[in-house]
Amino acid sequence: MSHGTNGTSSQENSGEIHYWKPGPVVTSALLFLALGFILVLYLQYNPMLLNLSSLGRNTAEPIETEAIISPDEMQSKEDLLNKQAAELNDKETALELQQAQLDSTLTEIAQRENAMNAVGMVRKSIMADLKNELAGLDIVLDIDSVSGHIRFGDAVFFKVNESVISATGDSYIKSFVPVYFSVLLSEKYKPYVKEIIIEGHADDGGAFQHNLDLSQNRAAKVAKLIVDTGFLKLPDGFNAESLITISGRSFNAPYIVDGVMDKDKSRRVEFLFRLQGEDELTQIQDVQP
């Protein structure tokens, strides 16, 4: 008995105070409880914060609302769109028409250019063959490669104020005409030849009308000589008389030598030709800018 009493007194006398210490299981349970409490608070107060935030933003910014369009306004806008669509369609149609007209014009221009080139090539070929064939004649000829005019360079065909062909002129024409017509009326070129022109000329002595009549008569005399010789009747039966045209120029195209009119040589005739379609092409060229 005295032993027990001594033990108790010993602990009290030592002055030590012992506290309760929770074990690991109790500590974990308390931690989970604390986390649960925090989670409950978060879930409870966070929506309110979000709502307050949204409320503050909505009060600071204007609320967007969709405009309400009446049926009349809707119909008016639809009518406007239809009108604009119709105008656009009209413009597209007009553009298509203009494009078609442009294409047609370009095609026509291309065809004319091709025709002009073809006629030009035929004329160039005829002039080359004429030069080659006429070179064998013992006659001095002035040949314009561009216009096709051919005149006799050293012969006096007519006396002053006369339309009777001189002996020299008669000889020259009878030598020249068969070669000239053999080229123009060959199978190669006959389909292209529209007319063969005999052009009469005069010097400047006298009035214009007098010399116009005189030059016309000179061309007519040469044409009659050619017809009378029979050169215009071809072996295939074609009569080239239908191609002959005469023209009087009075003194409008004198024969110039060293800048001065040669009166004797101005009393003359010249030969030239025109091709099928050439006049039309010349008119087109004249009206083009």
Secondary structure as UniProt FT lines:
FT   HELIX           2..14
FT   HELIX           24..60
FT   HELIX           71..134
FT   TURN            135..136
FT   STRAND          141..143
FT   TURN            145..147
FT   STRAND          150..152
FT   TURN            160..161
FT   HELIX           167..184
FT   TURN            187..189
FT   HELIX           190..192
FT   STRAND          193..200
FT   HELIX           208..229
FT   TURN            230..232
FT   TURN            235..236
FT   HELIX           240..243
FT   STRAND          244..248
FT   TURN            250..251
FT   STRAND          256..257
FT   TURN            258..259
FT   STRAND          260..261
FT   HELIX           263..266
FT   STRAND          269..275
FT   TURN            276..277
FT   HELIX           278..287
//
